[in-house]
Amino acid sequence: MAIAIVRAKDLFAAAMLFAIYSLLSAALFAVLDAGDVALTEAAVGAGISTILVLAVLALARRYESAIDGHNLLALAVVTVTGAALIYATLDMPEFGAPDNPAQVHVGPYYVEQSYPDMGVPNMVAAVLASYRSIDTLGEAFVILTAGLAVYALLSPKPRRRKRRRRHLRRQLREHRRHRRMHKGSSS
Amino acid sequence: MMTVLSFFNYWIVVVLMMIGFYCVIARGNMVKKVMGLNLFQTSVFILFISAGKIVGGSTPIVREGVELYSNPLPHVLILTAIVVGVATTAVGLALTVRINEAYGSIEDDHLGDEDDGDEQ
């Protein structure tokens, strides 16, 4: 699926494939016990991202220009990096074991204490909004910044100011000429 | 056999990550680059979620008759990451639209050619 996304020349087809890919990964998250993440991925990854890409495609050209042959240097870099990462996975803890390093730090505390502390049955919501609320505040700042950046990039160019300045300059020139004439007539 | 299964998720993550990486560095089209970035991101999400999974565990929502829950912390982190990822995607696509307005193309290779003609 992912390879098809990279290979598709038609960007519209790539966008649709990407939506399907997002839905599949949402299903994978649901299988891996992450219901909230699955919902968010399905709504945000498959929904909003696709709409954004389609909006861009409505403004830009739809087809990618053909590239002759493969980019061998990029392929080599990717293969070497991938091989190194696969070698690194051999040191990773076994998948799904309850005594993994990720499971023994604050995770059990959240599992045991979030209901007595907050009274919210959904632990993810409890941790997100209470124990890690500063993270969520930072996330909100990131979204605000991104919104401002998009607005700044896409707002139309301020032509008006230039015209107004030109207008002011002309007014000033006329005013000076007027004053000079006035001075000349008075002397 | 067990060891192969226990590493399978990590390998999938690495393969997806490398596909996204290739898409970012080898493709000239900017929408494609943003998609590659998203692929890369999704692979990291899968890595985190599979780190939080406990075999035999259940979705971390308190209810009767369930003793073992998966770790909720990676889920929280990835929820934040998904939303931030969409924000960065939006900024990237906005930049793409802006470049398309200025140069009339969203291909990396064509920008250099028209740079000389378009310069005012």
Interface residues (C-beta under 8 A of the other chain):
Chain A: A2 I3 I5 V6 L11 A14 A15 F18 Y21 S22 S25 L28 F29 L32 D33 A34 G35 D36 V37 T40 E41 V44 G45 I48 S49 L52 V53 A55 V56 L57 L59 A60 R61 E64 S65 I67 H70 N71 A74 L75 V77 V78 T79 T81 G82 L85 I86 T89 L90 M92 E94 F95 G96 A97 P98 N100 A102 Q103 V106 G107 Y110 V111 S114 Y115 P121 N122 M123 V124 V127 L128 R132 D135 T136 E139 V142 I143 T145 A146 G147 A149 V150 L153 L154
Chain B: T3 L5 S6 F7 F8 N9 Y10 W11 V14 V15 L16 M17 M18 I19 G20 F21 Y22 C23 I25 A26 R27 G28 N29 V31 K32 V34 M35 G36 N38 L39 T42 F45 I46 I49 S50 A51 G52 K53 I54 V55 G57 S58 T59 P60 I61 V62 R63 L68 Y69 S70 N71 P72 L73 P74 H75 V76 L77 I78 L79 T80 I82 V83 V84 V86 A87 T88 T89 A90 V91 L93 A94 L95 T96 V97 R98 N100 S105 I106 E107 D109 H110
